[in-house]
């Protein structure tokens, strides 16, 4: 099980999201409470994904939309 609050697992999580995504067809929705590790995850994810949006769904809970970048 991958924990989104464990930066050491981010590479595996991102690889999994990439393998399950199709450029131009897949949108990844991530819902998460505010933690210290989001900047680390999103910095790594930008190598593969474009962030389509980030909004606060309720106080302290965020939703991010990512799309796999086309090669």
C-alpha positions as CSV (number, residue, x, y, z in Angstrom):
1,X,0.0,0.0,0.0
2,X,1.3,3.4,-0.9
3,X,1.0,6.3,1.5
4,X,0.6,9.7,-0.1
5,X,2.3,11.2,3.0
6,X,5.5,9.2,2.4
7,X,7.8,11.0,-0.1
8,X,9.8,7.9,-0.5
9,X,6.8,6.2,-2.2
10,X,6.1,9.1,-4.6
11,X,8.2,7.7,-7.5
12,X,6.3,4.4,-7.4
13,X,2.9,6.2,-7.1
14,X,3.8,8.4,-10.1
15,X,5.0,5.5,-12.2
16,X,1.7,3.7,-11.4
17,X,-0.4,6.8,-12.4
18,X,1.7,7.1,-15.7
19,X,1.1,3.4,-16.5
20,X,-2.7,3.8,-16.0
21,X,-3.0,7.0,-17.9
22,X,-3.5,7.7,-21.6
23,X,-2.4,11.1,-22.9
24,X,-5.3,13.2,-24.0
25,X,-7.9,10.8,-22.5
26,X,-7.1,10.3,-18.8
27,X,-7.5,12.9,-16.1
28,X,-6.2,12.0,-12.6
29,X,-8.1,13.5,-9.7
30,X,-6.2,13.6,-6.4
31,X,-8.0,14.6,-3.2
32,X,-5.8,15.2,-0.2
33,X,-5.6,17.1,3.1
34,X,-3.0,19.7,3.4
35,X,0.4,18.2,4.5
36,X,4.0,19.0,4.2
37,X,4.6,16.7,1.3
38,X,2.4,18.0,-1.5
39,X,5.2,20.3,-3.0
40,X,7.5,17.3,-3.2
41,X,4.9,15.1,-4.9
42,X,3.9,17.8,-7.5
43,X,7.5,18.7,-8.2
44,X,8.1,15.1,-9.2
45,X,4.8,14.7,-11.0
46,X,5.4,17.7,-13.3
47,X,8.0,15.5,-15.1
48,X,5.0,13.6,-16.6
49,X,1.8,15.5,-15.8
50,X,0.3,19.0,-16.4
51,X,-1.7,20.3,-13.6
52,X,-5.1,21.3,-14.9
53,X,-6.4,22.7,-11.7
54,X,-6.1,22.9,-7.9
55,X,-8.9,24.0,-5.7
56,X,-9.8,23.8,-2.0
57,X,-12.9,21.6,-1.8
58,X,-13.4,22.4,1.8
59,X,-11.1,23.9,4.5
60,X,-7.8,22.1,4.4
61,X,-8.9,19.5,1.7
62,X,-7.7,20.0,-1.8
63,X,-8.5,18.5,-5.2
64,X,-5.9,18.5,-8.0
65,X,-6.5,17.6,-11.6
66,X,-3.6,16.2,-13.6
67,X,-3.3,15.1,-17.2
68,X,-0.5,13.0,-18.6
69,X,1.7,15.1,-20.9
70,X,1.8,13.9,-24.5
71,X,5.2,12.5,-25.6
